[in-house]
Amino acid sequence: MIKLSVSPIMGVLLILLLLQACASKQPVLYPNARYLSAGKSVAETAVRECIALANSSGAGGERFIEVVEDTAKVAVVGAGTGAVSGALFGRAGKGAAVGAAAGGTANLLYGLLESDEPEGLYKHFVERCLRDKGYDPVGWS
């Protein structure tokens, strides 16, 4: 049995990277009449409500699923490559484990950190919700 361990420092760094990756952009609202009459705090509440509605409707989350699927594929390729190189040096099992862990982790981090731009459907859903409330989203920041 192969046992892989992660140091506490690496674990904390990984958690911080994942939290940063999950920090998504927010819509920017044009200060139209609705925004000016409602005020910033009411507009921010509307943004949070529209984001929650988009999340509960299933309009978001596909990007994370794609990243996980790609990570699994890369881990399999990494395991195969590691097994071959490990077999050449007499440690096929360890090589496979290291290859899978290295390839999978690298792909997961790259996929999550690649872009924090919201997905198209999610973005359009939130923007429509805000327009229905009288706001004018002009972009994401």
Secondary structure, 3 states (H helix, E strand, C coil): CCCCCCCHHHHHHHHHHHHHHHCCCCEEEECCHHHHHHCHHHHHHHHHHHHHHHHHHCCCCHHHHHHHHHHHHHHHHHHHHHHHHHHHCCCHHHHHHHHHHHHHHHHHHHHHHCCCCCCHHHHHHHHHHHHHCCCEEEEEC
